[in-house]
Amino acid sequence: MTFRVHGLAAAVALIFSSSLNASELPDASDWGAGNLLTNGDFTHCEAGRLPHGWKTMCPNPTIAPEFRSEMDTQGRCCLTAKGNGREECFGYVSHRVHLTGGKSYRMRVQLHADGLDDLNRNLIQGVFGEFNNGIFNYRKDGDEIVGENSFTGPTNSQNAEVRLYFRFSPNGKVWWERVSLQECAPMPPRLVKIACSWGRGNLDWWSHWLDAAGKEKVDVALLPEMFNGKSPKQSESSNGPSATLLSEKARQWHMYVTGSYYEKRDGLVYNTAHLFDREGKAVGSYSKMELYEPEEDEGVTPGTDLPVFDTDFGKLGIMICYDSWFPEVARLLAYKGAELVLLPNAGYFTDLMPARAADNGVYLAASSLNDPAGIWDASGARAGDKSPDSTRQSPTAISDYQMDTEHRMIIATVDLARHFSPAWHGGPMHSAPGGRRVRQSLIHPLEADVAREAAQWWTNSNQ
């Protein structure tokens, strides 16, 4: 029995129907061509004053940073911001822009900084208005720092502001050398078709299941935890029958395949998921870190590494069963760049999955021995959900959902180019964090406090 829903095709068609020819778009190496900011390189400036076309907004003068034009060591005029000695320091400069409906845009900044603790916490750079988006990642280019992001713009034409925020740095300083917002080629979708399973079976059953998934031309086929039905005392080698089956079916059907089983390695037993690529080659493996305690009683050893794997559609991470109860596992995978997280399990709490996905801005797919399979997008939307939560104010990036009860299989297509979050107020700059580090608005990050408390083994009862 098969059920289907559709959703991305119309959106994809809209994106591409409004695009310019490639020859009409500014070359990525040219920051000035087509820049919507009339003074994005700050050439029109007077030392000590704001560059022409930019204005300051500091809602509380007590904590206002100092914004001004300065010449850098290369003789270039820069827009600078520096702290006023208070860690609560907060303010921004802005430049008006007009966005044309149906277009895509590339925003870039080039800067250097001194005394900032964390670029993601101390700076925010984006487009703000009814539509919003911005920069979430940086790279070093020699001595310079470059931030860049390309995104699909608003459906309707509208006015907005490019804002450069400086915050929470009492003594730090930043020199913005140039800022650019240009029209660019449409964002291509990154559609990934995923097959997940539920229930138990022997290797013959899973061979049949993988054939069924392969005939559907899926990109990823996920089997459950301990799919081969063997106990830790029956552990296999990394090239035993279970791994051989996964590798052969990955190659036969040109798809990525994984699922976990007990593996014996260097005299120890691990609960390991090997990932095989479309050629049947081993991409890598992950061994369960957070063991369910009865596994330890059976001689299983926890893994110690949490890898993220490069695939031809994006970055993929794996967590296994009991890992899902610990938010740090999914968060670390997301910090390492995982876009899709696979969860083979014996049993799991499905209501936790929207949080794991939405908190970290990742897609999540789960196959289970004892519970229903599930696929969630980065906003926490579940594939096939006919009664979505009304408090999730977001589009979904899931389409083409199928349920095949004969093969105990669900299949859904997700678009990894779309990272919506549950409270999607015009874009990611005014939305729920969804794994975006710049969306943390606290002065002091909590990670160090969490690590310190987790490591504290003795509590003074008098405190």
Secondary structure, DSSP 8 states (H G I E B T S, - for coil): ---EE--HHHHHHHHHHT---GGGS--TT-SSTT-SSTTTT--S--TTS--TT-EEE-S-GGG--EEEEEE-TTS-EEEEEE--S-TT-EEEEEEEEEE-TT-EEEEEEEEEEES-S-HHHHEEEEEESSS-EE---EEEETTEEEEEEEEE--SS-EEEEEEEEEES-SS-EEEEEEEEEEEE------EEEEEEEBS---HHHHHHHHHHHHHTT-SEEE--TTTT---GGG-B-TTSHHHHHHHHHHHHHT-EEE-EEEEEETTEEEEEEEEE-TTS-EEEEEE-SS--HHHHHTTB-------EEE-SSSEEEE--GGGGG-HHHHHHHHHTT-SEEEEEESS--GGGHHHHHHHHT-EEEEEESSS--EEE-TTS-BTT-SS--TT-BS---EEEEEEETTTTEEEEEEETT----SB-SSSGGGS--TT-GGG---SS-SHHHHHHHHH-----TT-
